[in-house]
Amino acid sequence: MKRIILALTLLLPTLGFAAGGGAPVQKAYNDIRNTASLQNGAKLYMNYCAGCHSLNFMRYQRVADDLGLTKEQTQMLIFDPNKKIGDMMGTAMQKEDAAAWFGKAPPDLSVISRSRGTDWLYSYMISFYQDDSRPTGMNNLYFADVGMPHVMWDQQGMQKAVYHTEVDDEGHEHQVLSHLEPEDPAKNEAYKAQVLDLVNFLEYVGEPGQVQRLDLGWKVILFFFIMSILAFWMKKEFWRDVH
């Protein structure tokens, strides 16, 4: 048993790098309490992601209520004329068409922030780079040979991969990706701020009641702490005369 625990402990760092496609993920300093960020993230999602990806666990009405959107603002998020404000946030793209165009139907993103983590999502979205060998002309540092095109390239601009040469134990040289170099660093920084808002929105969608849970959590803990003290003294009082 000790050997198994030790092996799993040694394996954890390797799993961390594997989840990031061979590169350590970058920290996403998003703020789930920032309503303005969530509103912008919702707008970005509908403009760039909703055409392919669904949010089948979320309703437009819930987003409107939680993010403080008016009915008119919410209607602007609904591109499908057949959908109503109380409907789920699905996508008009058929799975068969998506599979034919991209090789695989784009996944539903309702809980992607919980399965992948916000750090990975942020790192993934800022790490597309030019690769002429790919059908879309793009590749990704954290998802090699990804089928998804870089839908927000107009926000970020292009990035190119910079390689360096490494020699293995047998003396063979290999080209290894060193880092990504944006063509417009200022535009790239502005894009990162936009991605944080998008990731913030996806984290909210993954658990819409997260803020309420966090606000209620300390109150519940305080209640149980006080009740534990009262229960202890009540027990002492009941058993005081018992020998």
Secondary structure, DSSP 8 states (H G I E B T S, - for coil): -HHHHHHHHHHHHHHHHHHTTTS--------TT-HHHHHHHHHHIIIIITTT--EEEEEHHHHHHHHT--HHHHHHH---TT--TTSEE--SS-HHHHHHHHSS-----TTHHHHT-HHHHHHHHT-EEE-TTSTTSEEESSSTT-SS--TTHHHH--EEEEEEEEE-TTS-EEEEEEEEEES-HHHHHHHHHHHHHHHHHHHHHH-TTHHHHHHHHHHHHHHHHHHHHHHHHHHHHHTTT--
